[in-house]
Amino acid sequence: MTQLTRALAEYVANPEFGGAEEEAMRIAKLGCMDTVATMIAGSNEPVVKLLLKHYESSSGPAQAPIPFAGISKPVIQAACINATAGHALDYDDVAMSGHPSTVIAPAILAEGHRLGVNGEDVLKAYVVGYETWGELVSREPGKYHLKGWHPTGVLGTVAAAAAVSYLNKLDADHAQTALAIAASMASGLVANFGTMTKPLHAGRAAANAIEAVQLAMAGLTAAPDVFEHRAGYLAALSVEGKADRSSAATRLGGKPRILETGLSIKRYPVCYSCHRCIDGALRLVEENNLSADDVVSVTTYIGEAQASMLRNHKPQTGLEAKFSIEFAIASALVAREVGLKQLTDDFVLRPEVQAQFDKVKTEIVNTQCPLDPAFAYTDRVVMKLKDGRVLDSGEIRFPLGNAENPMSEQGMKAKFLDCCASGRAAGATLECSDDALYERMAGLELVKDLRELFKA
């Protein structure tokens, strides 16, 4: 049996980046930037307000900022609130069948503020967390979502613990314990998609990661073989009991996985399972100048795991609509857009939007993307019109914003500033200007002390 847990701990304690450190850090910076943007945009969501109220009377040192609220909290609470806000709109980036940045980045930013680390250490810590997630997810041949596991919660907790362990310069023994503690704290269920608990998965993952490191440093013990044990993390989570617990972790310390799988930046604030179909539907609508009344039916062709996430077939709220292929198509038909303006209860309940849901049917595609097993190899949209025409999007491999079809620098900046503007309009109170914050995030590797990041 391989000593996987030990191998991960040794990597966390002394990471190497295969000579590709700068490029790996560049991609990590995109994840940190996108997370800060989406947490500001999501700062007024009910789940964030509830958490702020929940922690309002709690005592403890003001260690890390809640930048959109103009307050600081103990580091664990700050990580929880910020990570939840980052995932609240489902607008945060995607990779490895989950949302890595919305867990890893808030945990790093909170602990980094407490420690006063520089921007370069932040980015290296992110790469360490991403690599840990990648090593673990590569060992499961099945699709976590189909068993009910939300990878953002179950993988994110351990990945963020690896990143925070690196920031604290833990030796391999303490890192090994921190990862094992985090493995027992990991959780998150697909059944809670479309509710406030889904973004809380990210919040608790970030918070638990920091607490796991704190407990390891305090002397709490944990299994030294938690990942490879027959009753350990990989075996317990495995979809069909086929997780690879025996292969050596030979990739650790080589070319970082972040250079291969990258980060996919969302153009739409809905479940990523919809995005290829949204691209296809919008293109058909715009190219043919269609109105909703022109369309008789729409068939979407997506993978089984994607369909399992898109569980709300007749959503009644903006939150439910995030996990509805019917809403995604309806919004494309009615508004020619699927954006923050459409993800409101009022828009979802508009009669012309609700009237589109029964037009949408889904067919399951039994193919698999080699880059992300939660997705079919391609998606497709077919529309039948009143005039008898049939419009076909063709096979859609990568949506715009995907790591294989990336946004431009201007596109990233536009999303960042739009998220900040949306957050401010809803009540976010940032000390520095949106442009100043963007420039700091764009040059994060040059920041000397993370405590200056959000200041005026």
MIRO-882311 format. One record per residue (C-alpha): residue number from 1; chain; x, y, z. Coordinates in steps of 0.5 Angstrom, whole numbers. Layout:
residues N
   seq   mol      c1      c2      c3
   NUM     A       X       Y       Z
...
end
This chain:
residues 456
   seq   mol      c1      c2      c3
     1     A       0       0       0
     2     A       3       7      -2
     3     A       4      12       3
     4     A       0      17       0
     5     A      -2      21       6
     6     A       6      22       8
     7     A       7      24       0
     8     A       2      29       0
     9     A       5      32       7
    10     A      12      32       5
    11     A      10      36      -2
    12     A       6      41       3
    13     A      12      42       7
    14     A      17      43       1
    15     A      13      44      -5
    16     A      17      44     -12
    17     A      14      46     -18
    18     A      17      43     -24
    19     A      21      49     -26
    20     A      14      52     -28
    21     A      13      56     -22
    22     A      11      63     -25
    23     A       6      60     -30
    24     A       3      56     -24
    25     A       2      63     -20
    26     A      -1      66     -26
    27     A      -6      62     -26
    28     A      -7      62     -19
    29     A      -8      69     -19
    30     A     -14      69     -24
    31     A     -17      64     -18
    32     A     -16      69     -13
    33     A     -18      75     -17
    34     A     -24      72     -19
    35     A     -26      70     -12
    36     A     -25      77      -9
    37     A     -30      79     -15
    38     A     -35      74     -14
    39     A     -35      75      -6
    40     A     -36      82      -7
    41     A     -42      81     -12
    42     A     -45      76      -7
    43     A     -44      80      -1
    44     A     -52      82       0
    45     A     -54      75      -1
    46     A     -59      72       4
    47     A     -54      66       6
    48     A     -48      72       7
    49     A     -53      76      12
    50     A     -55      70      16
    51     A     -48      68      17
    52     A     -46      76      19
    53     A     -52      76      24
    54     A     -50      69      26
    55     A     -43      71      28
    56     A     -45      78      30
    57     A     -44      77      38
    58     A     -38      72      37
    59     A     -32      74      41
    60     A     -25      73      39
    61     A     -19      77      36
    62     A     -20      81      29
    63     A     -15      77      25
    64     A     -18      78      18
    65     A     -23      82      14
    66     A     -29      81      11
    67     A     -28      87       6
    68     A     -35      88       3
    69     A     -38      89      10
    70     A     -32      94      13
    71     A     -31      89      19
    72     A     -26      84      21
    73     A     -27      77      25
    74     A     -23      72      28
    75     A     -19      68      22
    76     A     -24      62      22
    77     A     -30      66      22
    78     A     -27      71      16
    79     A     -26      65      12
    80     A     -33      62      13
    81     A     -36      68      11
    82     A     -32      70       5
    83     A     -32      63       2
    84     A     -39      63       3
    85     A     -40      70      -1
    86     A     -36      67      -6
    87     A     -40      61      -8
    88     A     -47      65      -6
    89     A     -48      67     -13
    90     A     -45      60     -17
    91     A     -41      65     -21
    92     A     -34      63     -18
    93     A     -29      59     -22
    94     A     -29      51     -24
    95     A     -24      46     -24
    96     A     -23      39     -23
    97     A     -31      37     -22
    98     A     -31      43     -17
    99     A     -30      50     -15
   100     A     -23      50     -12
   101     A     -22      58     -11
   102     A     -28      59      -7
   103     A     -25      55      -2
   104     A     -18      55      -3
   105     A     -17      63      -4
   106     A     -21      65       2
   107     A     -18      60       7
   108     A     -11      63       4
   109     A     -13      70       5
   110     A     -16      70      12
   111     A     -10      66      14
   112     A      -5      70      10
   113     A      -8      77      13
   114     A      -7      74      20
   115     A       0      72      19
   116     A       2      78      14
   117     A       5      74       9
   118     A       7      77       2
   119     A       3      76      -5
   120     A       8      71      -7
   121     A       7      66      -2
   122     A      -1      67      -3
   123     A       0      64     -10
   124     A       5      59      -8
   125     A       0      57      -3
   126     A      -6      56      -8
   127     A      -2      52     -12
   128     A       0      47      -7
   129     A      -8      47      -5
   130     A     -10      46     -12
   131     A      -4      40     -13
   132     A      -7      37      -7
   133     A     -14      37     -10
   134     A     -12      34     -16
   135     A      -8      29     -13
   136     A     -14      26     -10
   137     A     -19      27     -15
   138     A     -15      24     -20
   139     A     -15      17     -16
   140     A     -23      17     -17
   141     A     -25      14     -23
   142     A     -33      15     -22
   143     A     -37      22     -21
   144     A     -37      24     -14
   145     A     -44      28     -16
   146     A     -47      22     -18
   147     A     -46      19     -11
   148     A     -48      25      -8
   149     A     -42      28      -6
   150     A     -40      36      -7
   151     A     -33      36      -9
   152     A     -32      43      -7
   153     A     -34      41       0
   154     A     -30      34       1
   155     A     -24      36      -3
   156     A     -24      43      -2
   157     A     -23      42       6
   158     A     -17      38       5
   159     A     -14      42      -1
   160     A     -15      49       3
   161     A     -12      45       9
   162     A      -6      44       5
   163     A      -5      51       3
   164     A      -6      54      10
   165     A      -1      49      12
   166     A       4      51       7
   167     A       3      58       9
   168     A       4      56      17
   169     A      11      53      14
   170     A       9      46      18
   171     A      14      41      17
   172     A      12      34      14
   173     A       9      31      21
   174     A       5      37      23
   175     A       2      37      15
   176     A       1      30      15
   177     A      -4      31      22
   178     A      -7      37      19
   179     A      -9      34      12
   180     A     -12      28      16
   181     A     -16      32      21
   182     A     -19      36      15
   183     A     -20      29      12
   184     A     -25      28      17
   185     A     -28      35      17
   186     A     -30      34      10
   187     A     -37      34       7
   188     A     -42      37       2
   189     A     -48      34      -1
   190     A     -51      35      -8
   191     A     -58      34      -5
   192     A     -57      41      -2
   193     A     -56      44      -9
   194     A     -61      50     -10
   195     A     -61      52      -3
   196     A     -57      57       2
   197     A     -53      50       4
   198     A     -49      49      -2
   199     A     -45      56      -2
   200     A     -44      54       6
   201     A     -40      48       4
   202     A     -35      52       1
   203     A     -35      57       7
   204     A     -35      51      12
   205     A     -29      48       8
   206     A     -25      54       8
   207     A     -26      55      16
   208     A     -25      47      17
   209     A     -19      47      13
   210     A     -16      53      18
   211     A     -18      49      24
   212     A     -15      43      22
   213     A      -8      46      22
   214     A      -9      50      28
   215     A     -11      43      32
   216     A      -5      40      29
   217     A      -1      45      31
   218     A      -4      44      38
   219     A      -2      37      38
   220     A      -9      33      36
   221     A      -7      27      33
   222     A     -10      23      27
   223     A      -9      17      22
   224     A      -2      17      19
   225     A      -5      14      13
   226     A     -12      17      12
   227     A     -12      17       5
   228     A     -10      10       3
   229     A     -13       7       9
   230     A     -19       1       7
   231     A     -23       5      12
   232     A     -20      12      10
   233     A     -22      18       6
   234     A     -21      15      -1
   235     A     -25       9       0
   236     A     -31      12       4
   237     A     -32      17      -1
   238     A     -31      13      -7
   239     A     -37      12     -12
   240     A     -36       5     -14
   241     A     -31       3      -9
   242     A     -26       3     -14
   243     A     -21       9     -12
   244     A     -14       8     -13
   245     A     -11       8      -6
   246     A      -4       4      -8
   247     A      -1       8     -14
   248     A       5      12     -12
   249     A       4      20     -12
   250     A      10      20     -17
   251     A       7      27     -20
   252     A       8      31     -14
   253     A      13      36     -14
   254     A      13      36     -22
   255     A       9      40     -27
   256     A       3      43     -23
   257     A      -3      40     -25
   258     A      -6      47     -25
   259     A      -2      48     -32
   260     A      -6      42     -35
   261     A     -13      43     -32
   262     A     -13      50     -31
   263     A     -19      55     -28
   264     A     -25      56     -32
   265     A     -28      63     -31
   266     A     -36      63     -31
   267     A     -39      68     -36
   268     A     -46      66     -33
   269     A     -48      66     -25
   270     A     -51      59     -25
   271     A     -49      52     -25
   272     A     -43      51     -30
   273     A     -47      45     -32
   274     A     -51      50     -36
   275     A     -46      54     -39
   276     A     -45      50     -46
   277     A     -52      50     -47
   278     A     -53      57     -45
   279     A     -47      59     -50
   280     A     -51      55     -56
   281     A     -58      58     -54
   282     A     -55      65     -54
   283     A     -52      64     -61
   284     A     -58      61     -64
   285     A     -63      66     -61
   286     A     -58      72     -64
   287     A     -56      69     -70
   288     A     -63      68     -72
   289     A     -66      74     -69
   290     A     -71      70     -65
   291     A     -76      71     -60
   292     A     -79      66     -54
   293     A     -85      66     -58
   294     A     -82      63     -64
   295     A     -79      57     -61
   296     A     -84      51     -60
   297     A     -79      47     -57
   298     A     -72      46     -54
   299     A     -68      40     -53
   300     A     -61      40     -49
   301     A     -56      34     -50
   302     A     -52      34     -43
   303     A     -48      29     -39
   304     A     -52      25     -33
   305     A     -48      28     -28
   306     A     -49      35     -31
   307     A     -57      33     -31
   308     A     -57      31     -24
   309     A     -54      37     -21
   310     A     -59      41     -25
   311     A     -65      39     -21
   312     A     -70      44     -21
   313     A     -74      44     -27
   314     A     -79      49     -25
   315     A     -76      54     -21
   316     A     -79      59     -17
   317     A     -73      63     -14
   318     A     -67      66     -17
   319     A     -63      61     -12
   320     A     -67      55     -15
   321     A     -66      58     -22
   322     A     -58      57     -21
   323     A     -59      49     -22
   324     A     -64      49     -28
   325     A     -63      48     -35
   326     A     -70      50     -36
   327     A     -69      57     -33
   328     A     -62      58     -37
   329     A     -66      56     -44
   330     A     -72      61     -42
   331     A     -67      67     -40
   332     A     -63      66     -46
   333     A     -70      66     -50
   334     A     -73      72     -46
   335     A     -68      76     -44
   336     A     -62      74     -49
   337     A     -58      74     -43
   338     A     -57      70     -37
   339     A     -53      75     -32
   340     A     -54      77     -25
   341     A     -60      82     -27
   342     A     -64      75     -29
   343     A     -62      71     -23
   344     A     -68      75     -19
   345     A     -74      72     -16
   346     A     -78      77     -20
   347     A     -75      75     -26
   348     A     -76      68     -25
   349     A     -83      69     -24
   350     A     -85      73     -30
   351     A     -90      69     -34
   352     A     -86      69     -40
   353     A     -80      66     -37
   354     A     -85      61     -33
   355     A     -88      59     -40
   356     A     -82      57     -43
   357     A     -80      51     -38
   358     A     -85      46     -41
   359     A     -81      47     -48
   360     A     -75      45     -45
   361     A     -73      37     -45
   362     A     -66      34     -44
   363     A     -63      28     -47
   364     A     -57      24     -43
   365     A     -51      24     -47
   366     A     -47      18     -45
   367     A     -40      21     -47
   368     A     -35      23     -42
   369     A     -30      29     -42
   370     A     -23      27     -41
   371     A     -21      33     -37
   372     A     -27      33     -32
   373     A     -31      27     -32
   374     A     -37      30     -29
   375     A     -38      33     -36
   376     A     -40      30     -42
   377     A     -35      31     -48
   378     A     -40      36     -51
   379     A     -46      39     -50
   380     A     -51      41     -56
   381     A     -58      45     -56
   382     A     -63      44     -62
   383     A     -69      48     -63
   384     A     -75      47     -66
   385     A     -79      53     -69
   386     A     -86      55     -71
   387     A     -84      56     -78
   388     A     -82      49     -78
   389     A     -75      50     -78
   390     A     -70      46     -74
   391     A     -64      50     -71
   392     A     -58      46     -68
   393     A     -52      49     -64
   394     A     -48      43     -66
   395     A     -43      40     -61
   396     A     -40      45     -56
   397     A     -34      43     -53
   398     A     -32      49     -49
   399     A     -36      55     -47
   400     A     -32      61     -47
   401     A     -28      62     -40
   402     A     -26      55     -40
   403     A     -19      54     -39
   404     A     -19      51     -46
   405     A     -23      57     -49
   406     A     -20      63     -44
   407     A     -23      70     -43
   408     A     -19      76     -45
   409     A     -15      80     -40
   410     A     -20      85     -42
   411     A     -26      80     -40
   412     A     -23      78     -34
   413     A     -23      86     -32
   414     A     -30      87     -34
   415     A     -33      81     -30
   416     A     -29      84     -24
   417     A     -31      91     -24
   418     A     -38      89     -26
   419     A     -38      84     -20
   420     A     -35      90     -15
   421     A     -41      95     -18
   422     A     -46      90     -17
   423     A     -44      89     -10
   424     A     -43      96      -8
   425     A     -50      97     -11
   426     A     -53      92      -6
   427     A     -49      95       0
   428     A     -42      93       0
   429     A     -37      98       3
   430     A     -30      97       1
   431     A     -25     102       3
   432     A     -21     102      -3
   433     A     -24     104     -10
   434     A     -26      98     -15
   435     A     -20     100     -20
   436     A     -15     100     -14
   437     A     -17      93     -12
   438     A     -17      90     -19
   439     A     -10      93     -20
   440     A      -8      90     -13
   441     A     -10      83     -15
   442     A      -7      84     -22
   443     A      -1      85     -19
   444     A      -2      80     -13
   445     A       5      77     -13
   446     A       8      84     -12
   447     A       4      85      -5
   448     A       9      86       1
   449     A       4      85       6
   450     A      -3      82       5
   451     A      -6      86      10
   452     A      -5      92       6
   453     A     -10      89       0
   454     A     -16      92       2
   455     A     -14      98       5
   456     A     -16     105       2
end
